[in-house]
């Protein structure tokens, strides 16, 4: 797959990530500089002593490229020598550029502050090599692997495959442990749960988990893991309970035949287990780890969700189309909500009042008010609304029969007399139901950035990056030639591993002289530390996809709404041999945010690597331009992109233009 990078000239702003030598020189003039000490150093600031070290993982003496390492900050009070706890350090790692090592020490301190200012702006064109305030994307694949993707590094034109986790058998479901230090993965074919170290992304243990372990859940207080054993044998079908700290198997509880969904009371005293073939929900006392009752709700239970506000458990049944409501305190069935047959999922939005119920057979999504246990809103979505997910502001309904996702604002949920409205966004080319690699794990999850989510389409095998308010995804991640079935986000921020000691693990991308920039908010401290990474002779050589450079030639990125505007740019050969001419299928895809307007416009080849395209923004607003070319194997789902601003018709005159 060819990658595409954008370079700009003049005043033009771009969301692309330049990869040119000129950019490197400019960056070198803008950033750098701390106290030049190889390996470790310390500073005293705001009454605190901050000691830094970079240490190799796995017992190695030196930090080496393509290996795991840790950066560690030990922070103590100068006057008392006591550890300073509960801090929230932000840390960025980057290579030193040019002759930064020759910069005078006094200038280094100022330059360090300037570097942190640039990082805090979040400019897409200026990102560090390693951002320890970011996240990883995990892809559950169709084979016995999990891909770990670095979304930031990937956007910079370097391979975004960070690591591959090898399992005994393909995964089906997963859950993160407390503090995101361990990942637990069910493997039905192996009858085990894999325990993955979330720092090194390696399997540290496989736990026997009974016959056909499918669903896995962590109770609210994080003490026990619960694994659903989907067996037709009465004596083997139920749940396996695992201590999440010791990793010991502590109980095997038969509950009944069929598939098992798992839910908990908010106080972690009660577990509720569906038995889809038996028609009842088993109630388990968590303190005693034994079943205490069965509540008959009906056959064909397909989904279960807890409303923390109502302290109730809602069980959806496909055949009957009913929601059974169980009181979490009395552990008794209190009511049934009659809907239409064909239910697929029930899930409660943050806050626990509004429950969204999907019905792919009837093409509807209905909203339940947990305070009254009745339907308050209904929306005909079409194309098989199936799975339900949430961000802070929206409900996401993945459609089974279309490569689209319906996005519903939570602000409109439950408002008397208000109609629900859904914006449908494109998330791939093939409907999810066409895939034979579907899993029970979540396929839409909030990303590690504000107002963004990741959407997995197993039919395409891709994970799409979506920014709320847009009508199309902003990019996509591939899983190293594998089919992505589900996705998860794991943060890679600094954590307090012991009192006053903050650390983070990462895999070193390349050899060289590095600088670690540290920011503490309260008290305000900015400091930079240096360390060296050696070449690794045994490191595997990864050949990255080549980059097509796009150099935008316009001197301003502001246009007048309703009038023709021209975008001019130059393509450069990925081999660096000069202009890239003769691309006859080049086009741009223009979309307005927020909104539904979009347009595809062919590009004119002007010769000598120059191209231009005319377009018209229909109204004032912010517009995104994506580049596509079948012959270059780039499309509008690939980052980076270009942004322009459309002003009203009188804008030029107001500026004197």
C-alpha positions in Angstrom: 0.0 0.0 0.0 1.4 3.4 -1.0 1.4 6.0 1.7 0.8 9.7 1.1 2.4 12.6 2.8 1.5 16.3 2.4 3.9 19.2 2.3 2.7 22.8 2.1 4.1 26.1 1.0 3.1 29.7 1.8 0.5 30.1 4.4 -1.4 27.0 3.6 -2.4 24.9 6.6 -2.4 21.1 6.3 -3.3 18.2 8.5 -0.7 16.1 6.8 2.6 15.0 8.1 5.6 16.3 6.1 8.5 13.8 5.7 10.9 16.1 3.8 14.4 17.0 4.7 13.4 20.6 4.7 10.9 19.9 7.4 13.5 18.2 9.5 15.7 21.3 9.3 12.9 23.6 10.3 11.9 21.3 13.2 15.5 21.3 14.4 15.4 25.1 14.6 12.2 25.0 16.6 12.8 22.3 19.2 15.2 20.6 21.5 17.3 20.8 24.4 17.7 19.8 28.0 20.7 18.9 30.1 23.0 16.8 28.1 23.6 13.7 30.1 23.8 10.2 28.6 21.8 7.4 30.3 20.5 9.3 33.4 20.4 12.7 35.0 18.6 14.8 37.6 17.3 18.3 38.1 16.0 20.3 41.0 13.0 22.5 40.3 10.1 23.9 42.3 11.4 22.2 45.5 11.5 18.8 43.8 14.3 16.6 42.8 13.6 14.8 39.6 15.9 11.9 38.7 15.6 10.4 35.2 16.8 7.1 33.8 16.2 5.1 30.6 16.5 1.3 31.2 16.5 -1.6 28.9 13.9 -4.4 29.5 14.7 -8.1 29.8 18.0 -7.7 31.6 19.9 -6.0 28.8 22.6 -3.6 29.8 22.0 -1.0 27.1 18.9 0.5 25.5 18.8 -0.9 22.0 16.7 -0.2 18.9 13.7 -2.5 18.2 13.7 -3.6 21.9 11.5 -2.7 24.8 12.8 -0.1 27.3 11.4 2.0 30.2 11.7 5.7 31.0 11.6 6.3 34.7 11.2 9.5 36.7 11.8 9.4 40.5 10.5 12.5 42.1 11.1 13.5 45.7 10.7 16.6 47.9 14.0 18.4 48.4 13.4 19.4 51.9 12.0 16.1 53.3 13.4 13.6 50.8 9.9 12.1 50.7 8.4 10.8 47.4 6.0 13.2 45.7 2.9 11.2 44.7 -0.2 11.5 42.6 1.4 13.6 39.9 0.3 13.4 36.2 3.5 13.7 34.2 3.3 14.2 30.4 6.3 12.8 28.5 7.5 12.9 24.9 10.5 11.2 23.4 12.2 12.3 20.2 15.5 12.1 18.4 17.9 15.0 18.6 18.3 16.8 15.3 21.4 18.2 13.7 23.8 19.8 16.0 21.5 20.2 19.0 24.1 18.7 21.2 26.2 21.8 20.7 23.6 24.1 22.0 24.7 26.1 25.1 23.1 24.9 28.4 21.3 28.2 29.0 19.7 28.0 25.5 18.8 24.4 26.1 16.4 25.2 28.9 14.5 27.7 26.9 14.5 25.5 23.8 13.1 22.6 26.0 10.1 24.9 27.0 9.6 25.8 23.3 9.5 22.1 22.4 6.9 21.3 25.0 4.8 24.2 23.8 4.8 22.7 20.3 3.8 19.3 21.5 1.0 20.7 23.6 -0.5 22.4 20.5 -1.2 18.9 19.1 -0.1 20.0 15.6 -0.3 17.0 13.3 2.8 18.1 11.4 5.0 18.2 14.5 4.8 15.0 16.6 7.5 13.3 18.6 8.8 9.9 17.7 7.3 8.4 20.9 4.3 10.0 22.6 3.9 8.6 26.1 0.6 10.4 26.5 -1.0 8.5 23.6 -2.4 5.1 23.0 -2.1 1.8 21.1 -4.7 0.3 18.9 -5.1 -3.5 19.3 -6.6 -5.5 16.4 -8.2 -8.9 17.2 -7.4 -10.9 14.0 -8.9 -13.8 12.2 -5.9 -16.0 12.9 -4.2 -16.7 16.3 -2.7 -13.2 16.6 -3.4 -9.7 17.9 -1.8 -6.8 16.1 -0.6 -3.8 18.1 -0.8 -0.6 16.0 0.9 2.7 16.8 -1.5 5.3 15.3 0.9 8.3 15.7 3.9 6.6 14.2 1.8 5.2 11.4 0.6 8.7 10.4 4.3 9.8 10.2 4.9 7.5 7.3 6.7 4.8 9.3 5.1 1.4 9.7 2.3 1.5 12.2 2.6 -2.2 13.2 4.2 -2.0 16.6 4.0 -5.6 17.7 2.3 -9.0 17.0 0.9 -11.0 19.9 0.9 -14.7 19.1 -1.9 -16.8 20.7 -2.4 -20.6 20.8 -5.7 -20.2 18.9 -7.9 -17.4 17.5 -9.4 -15.0 20.1 -13.2 -14.5 20.6 -13.5 -11.9 23.4 -11.2 -9.9 25.6 -11.1 -7.5 28.5 -8.5 -5.2 30.1 -7.5 -5.8 33.7 -7.1 -3.2 36.4 -4.8 -0.3 35.4 -4.6 -1.7 31.9 -1.5 -3.7 32.9 -2.9 -7.1 31.7 -5.1 -8.1 28.8 -7.2 -11.3 29.1 -8.3 -13.1 25.9 -10.6 -16.0 25.4 -9.5 -18.7 23.0 -12.4 -21.2 22.5 -10.3 -23.5 20.3 -7.7 -23.9 23.0 -10.1 -23.9 26.0 -7.9 -21.3 27.6 -7.6 -17.6 28.5 -4.4 -15.9 27.4 -2.9 -13.4 29.8 -1.0 -10.7 27.9 1.4 -8.2 29.5 0.2 -4.8 28.2 3.6 -3.3 28.6 5.6 -5.8 26.5 2.7 -7.2 24.5 3.7 -10.8 25.1 1.7 -13.7 26.4 2.8 -14.4 30.0 0.4 -17.3 30.8 -2.4 -19.4 29.5 -5.1 -20.4 31.9 -7.3 -23.5 31.5 -10.8 -22.0 31.3 -13.2 -24.9 30.7 -15.0 -26.0 27.5 -15.5 -23.4 24.8 -14.7 -20.2 26.7 -16.4 -17.4 24.8 -17.4 -14.3 26.8 -15.1 -12.8 29.4 -15.9 -10.0 31.9 -14.2 -8.3 34.8 -16.4 -7.5 37.8 -16.6 -3.8 38.9 -14.1 -4.1 41.8 -11.7 -6.0 39.4 -11.3 -8.9 41.8 -12.5 -11.8 39.6 -12.6 -12.5 35.9 -15.7 -14.4 34.7 -15.5 -16.6 31.6 -18.6 -18.0 29.9 -18.4 -21.7 28.9 -20.8 -22.3 26.0 -21.3 -26.1 26.2 -24.2 -28.4 25.5 -23.2 -30.5 28.4 -25.2 -29.5 31.6 -22.2 -30.2 33.8 -19.7 -28.2 31.8 -21.9 -25.2 30.7 -21.6 -22.2 32.9 -18.8 -19.9 34.1 -15.2 -20.3 35.1 -14.1 -17.7 37.7 -10.4 -16.6 37.8 -8.6 -14.4 40.3 -7.4 -11.4 38.3 -4.3 -10.9 40.5 -3.0 -14.4 41.2 -4.4 -15.8 38.0 -5.6 -18.9 39.8 -8.9 -20.6 38.8 -11.1 -20.2 41.9 -14.4 -21.7 40.8 -16.3 -23.6 38.1 -20.1 -22.9 38.3 -22.5 -24.8 36.1 -25.5 -22.7 35.2 -27.2 -24.2 32.2 -26.9 -24.9 28.5 -26.4 -22.3 25.7 -24.6 -19.1 25.3 -23.7 -17.0 28.4 -23.8 -13.3 28.7 -22.4 -11.9 32.0 -23.4 -8.9 34.0 -22.8 -7.7 37.6 -24.4 -5.5 40.2 -22.5 -2.3 40.8 -21.4 -3.4 44.3 -19.7 -6.6 42.9 -21.9 -8.8 45.1 -24.0 -10.4 42.4 -23.3 -11.9 39.0 -26.0 -12.6 36.4 -25.5 -15.3 33.8 -27.8 -15.9 30.8 -28.4 -19.5 29.6 -29.8 -19.0 26.1 -31.0 -22.6 25.6 -32.6 -22.9 29.1 -34.7 -19.7 29.2 -33.5 -18.5 32.5 -30.8 -16.2 34.1 -28.7 -17.7 36.9 -27.9 -15.5 39.9 -24.5 -16.1 41.5 -23.4 -14.8 45.0 -19.9 -13.5 44.3 -18.8 -13.7 47.9 -19.7 -17.3 48.2 -19.1 -18.1 44.5 -22.2 -20.3 44.2 -25.5 -20.1 42.3 -28.3 -19.1 44.5 -31.3 -18.9 42.1 -32.5 -19.1 38.5 -34.9 -16.4 37.1 -37.0 -17.5 34.2 -36.9 -14.8 31.5 -37.5 -16.7 28.3 -35.5 -18.6 25.7 -33.1 -17.0 23.2 -31.4 -14.4 25.5 -29.0 -12.6 23.2 -27.9 -9.6 25.2 -27.8 -8.2 28.7 -27.0 -4.8 30.2 -27.1 -3.1 33.6 -28.6 0.3 34.4 -26.6 1.6 37.3 -29.2 4.4 37.8 -32.0 2.0 38.2 -29.9 -0.8 39.7 -31.6 -3.2 37.3 -30.5 -5.8 34.7 -32.1 -5.9 31.3 -32.2 -9.1 29.2 -33.0 -9.0 25.5 -34.7 -12.0 23.9 -34.5 -12.4 20.1 -37.5 -14.8 19.5 -40.1 -13.2 21.8 -38.9 -9.6 21.3 -39.1 -8.9 25.1 -36.9 -7.2 27.6 -36.9 -8.9 31.0 -36.0 -6.5 33.8 -34.4 -7.9 37.0 -34.0 -5.9 40.2 -30.4 -5.9 41.2 -31.1 -5.7 44.9 -33.9 -8.1 45.4 -32.6 -10.4 42.5 -36.2 -10.9 41.2 -37.9 -10.3 37.9 -39.9 -7.1 38.2 -41.3 -6.5 34.7 -41.2 -7.3 31.0 -41.1 -4.7 28.2 -42.8 -6.0 25.1 -41.1 -5.1 21.8 -41.0 -6.8 18.4 -39.2 -10.2 17.7 -35.7 -9.9 16.3 -33.9 -8.1 19.1 -30.1 -8.1 18.9 -28.6 -5.9 21.6 -29.5 -3.8 24.6 -27.0 -1.3 26.1 -27.2 1.6 28.4 -25.7 5.0 27.7 -23.4 6.7 30.2 -25.5 7.7 33.2 -27.6 4.6 33.1 -31.0 6.1 32.3 -31.3 5.6 28.5 -31.1 2.1 27.1 -30.7 1.6 23.4 -32.3 -1.6 21.9 -31.5 -2.7 18.4 -33.7 -4.8 16.1 -32.1 -5.8 12.8 -35.2 -7.7 11.7 -37.4 -4.7 12.1 -34.7 -2.2 11.2 -35.4 -0.1 14.3 -33.6 1.3 17.3 -35.7 2.0 20.4 -34.8 4.0 23.6 -35.8 2.7 27.0 -36.2 5.0 30.0 -34.9 3.0 33.0 -36.8 5.3 35.4 -40.1 4.2 34.0 -39.2 0.9 32.2 -40.9 1.8 29.0 -40.1 2.8 25.4 -39.9 6.6 25.0 -38.5 6.9 21.5 -38.2 4.8 18.3 -36.2 5.3 15.1 -36.4 3.4 11.8 -32.7 3.1 10.9 -32.8 0.5 8.1 -30.2 -1.9 6.9 -30.2 -4.1 10.0 -29.1 -2.1 13.1 -27.3 -4.7 15.1 -24.6 -3.7 17.7 -24.8 -0.7 20.1 -21.8 1.3 21.4 -21.3 4.7 23.0 -18.9 7.6 23.2 -19.4 10.5 25.6 -21.9 12.3 23.2 -23.2 9.8 20.7 -24.7 6.3 20.3 -23.2 4.3 17.5 -25.3 1.6 15.9 -23.4 -0.7 13.5 -25.5 -1.9 10.6 -25.3 -5.5 9.5 -26.5 -5.1 5.9 -24.5 -2.0 5.0 -21.0 -0.7 5.4 -22.3 2.1 7.5 -22.8 3.2 11.1 -25.8 5.2 12.4 -24.7 7.9 14.8 -27.4 9.3 17.2 -26.8 12.3 19.5 -27.3 11.4 23.1 -28.5 14.9 23.7 -31.8 14.0 21.9 -32.4 10.8 23.8 -35.5 10.8 26.1 -36.6 14.3 25.3 -40.4 14.4 25.3 -41.8 14.9 21.8 -38.4 15.0 20.2 -37.6 12.7 17.3 -34.4 10.8 17.1 -32.2 11.5 14.1 -29.3 9.5 12.9 -26.3 10.5 10.7 -25.1 7.5 8.7 -21.3 7.5 8.2 -19.4 5.3 5.7 -17.2 2.7 7.4 -15.9 0.5 4.7 -17.1 -1.1 1.4 -18.7 -4.3 2.4 -21.5 -5.0 5.0 -20.3 -6.6 8.2 -22.7 -9.6 7.9 -20.7 -10.7 4.8 -17.7 -11.6 7.0 -17.1 -15.1 8.3 -14.7 -13.7 10.9 -17.1 -11.9 13.2 -16.4 -12.0 17.0 -18.4 -11.1 20.1 -15.9 -8.4 21.1 -16.7 -4.7 20.6 -16.2 -3.4 17.1 -16.6 0.3 17.9 -14.6 1.8 20.7 -13.6 5.4 21.8 -10.1 6.2 20.6 -7.5 7.8 22.8 -8.3 11.2 21.6 -11.2 13.6 22.1 -14.3 13.1 20.0 -12.9 10.2 18.0 -13.8 6.5 17.7 -12.4 3.4 16.0 -14.8 1.4 13.9 -13.9 -2.2 12.9 -15.4 -3.7 9.8 -14.5 -7.4 9.6 -15.7 -7.6 6.0 -13.0 -5.2 5.0 -10.6 -6.3 7.7 -9.9 -2.7 8.5 -10.1 -0.4 11.5 -11.5 3.0 10.6 -10.6 6.2 12.5 -13.7 8.5 12.8 -13.9 12.0 14.1 -17.3 12.9 15.4 -19.2 15.4 13.1 -17.7 14.0 9.9 -19.6 11.9 7.4 -16.6 9.7 6.4 -13.8 8.2 8.4 -10.5 10.1 8.6 -8.3 7.2 7.9 -7.8 3.5 8.5 -5.4 1.1 10.1 -4.5 -2.2 8.5 -3.5 -5.3 10.6 -0.4 -6.4 8.8 -2.2 -8.4 6.1 -4.6 -9.9 8.6 -8.4 -9.4 9.0 -9.3 -7.2 11.9 -12.4 -8.6 13.7 -12.5 -6.2 16.7 -10.4 -3.4 18.2 -9.4 -2.1 21.6 -7.4 1.0 22.8 -4.7 0.7 25.5 -3.1 3.9 26.9 0.6 4.2 27.0 0.8 7.1 29.5 3.2 7.4 32.5 2.0 5.6 35.6 3.1 5.7 39.3 4.5 2.3 39.8 5.6 3.0 43.3 5.5 6.0 45.6 7.0 8.9 43.7 8.2 6.7 40.8 6.6 7.2 37.4 7.4 5.0 34.4 6.3 3.8 31.1 7.4 0.9 28.8 7.8 1.4 25.1 9.5 -0.2 22.1 12.4 1.8 20.8 11.8 2.6 17.1 15.4 3.3 16.1 18.9 4.0 17.3 20.2 7.5 18.0 20.5 10.3 20.6 17.1 10.8 22.3 15.6 13.5 24.4 12.8 13.0 26.9 10.7 16.1 27.5 8.8 16.1 30.8 5.9 18.4 31.8 4.3 18.6 35.3 1.2 20.8 35.6 1.1 21.4 39.3 3.6 22.7 40.2 4.6 23.7 36.7 7.8 22.0 35.7 9.3 21.6 32.3 12.6 19.8 31.8 14.4 17.7 29.2 16.7 14.7 29.6 18.9 12.9 27.2 19.8 9.2 26.6 21.4 7.1 23.9 19.9 4.2 22.0 22.4 1.8 20.3 22.0 -0.1 17.0 20.6 -3.6 17.4 22.4 -6.0 15.0 19.7 -8.6 15.5 16.8 -6.3 14.9 14.5 -7.3 12.0 14.6 -4.9 9.2 11.1 -3.6 8.3 10.7 -2.1 4.9 8.1 0.7 5.0 5.7 1.5 2.3 6.9 4.3 0.2 5.5 7.8 0.5 4.0 9.9 -2.2 4.8 13.5 -1.3 2.0 16.1 -2.0 3.2 19.7 -2.0 0.3 22.2 -1.8 1.3 25.3 -3.7 -1.6 27.7 -2.7 -0.5 30.6 -0.5 -3.7 30.7 1.6 -6.2 28.0 2.7 -9.2 30.4 2.9 -11.7 30.6 0.0 -15.0 32.4 -0.6 -18.2 30.3 -0.2 -20.2 29.9 -3.4 -17.3 30.8 -5.8 -14.9 28.7 -7.7 -11.6 28.0 -6.0 -8.5 26.2 -7.4 -6.2 24.0 -5.4 -2.7 23.5 -7.0 -0.3 20.9 -5.8 2.8 18.9 -6.9 3.3 15.2 -6.6 6.8 13.9 -6.0 8.0 10.4 -6.8 8.3 8.2 -3.6 11.8 7.2 -4.7 12.9 10.8 -4.5 13.8 11.0 -8.2 11.7 14.1 -8.9 8.2 15.1 -9.9 5.6 12.4 -10.4 3.8 13.1 -13.7 1.1 11.4 -15.8 -1.3 10.4 -13.0 -4.6 10.5 -14.9 -6.9 9.1 -12.2 -6.0 11.5 -9.4 -9.0 13.0 -7.7 -10.0 14.8 -4.5 -12.8 14.0 -2.1 -14.2 17.2 -0.4 -16.4 17.0 2.7 -17.8 19.6 5.1 -17.8 19.2 8.8 -20.1 19.0 10.5 -22.7 18.1 7.9 -23.5 15.8 5.1 -22.2 17.7 2.0 -19.5 15.9 0.0 -18.1 15.9 -3.5 -15.6 14.0 -5.6 -13.7 16.1 -8.1 -11.2 14.9 -10.8 -7.8 16.5 -10.9 -6.2 18.0 -14.0 -2.6 17.0 -14.9 -0.6 20.1 -15.8 2.6 18.3 -16.6 6.0 18.3 -14.8 4.4 16.9 -11.6 1.9 19.8 -11.3 -1.8 19.2 -10.8 -4.8 21.4 -10.1 -8.4 21.0 -9.3 -11.4 23.4 -9.2 -14.1 23.1 -6.6 -16.8 25.2 -5.0 -17.7 25.3 -1.3 -21.4 25.7 -1.1 -21.5 27.6 2.2 -19.1 29.0 4.9 -17.4 26.4 7.1 -14.5 24.0 7.5 -13.8 21.6 4.7 -11.5 18.6 4.4 -9.8 17.5 1.2 -8.8 13.8 0.8 -6.6 12.6 -2.1 -7.2 9.4 -4.1 -5.7 7.6 -7.0 -6.3 4.0 -8.0 -3.0 3.7 -9.8 -1.1 4.9 -6.8 -3.2 2.7 -4.5 -4.3 5.6 -2.2 -7.9 6.4 -1.3 -9.9 8.9 0.8 -9.7 6.6 3.9 -6.0 7.2 4.2 -4.4 10.0 6.1 -3.2 12.7 5.8 -5.7 15.2 4.6 -5.8 18.9 3.8 -8.1 21.5 5.5 -9.5 24.8 4.0 -11.9 27.4 5.3 -14.7 28.9 3.4 -15.8 32.4 4.4 -18.9 34.3 3.4 -19.0 36.2 0.0 -17.9 39.5 1.5 -14.8 38.2 3.2 -12.2 39.4 0.7 -13.6 42.9 0.6 -13.6 43.1 4.4 -9.9 42.2 4.4 -9.2 44.7 1.6 -8.7 42.0 -1.0 
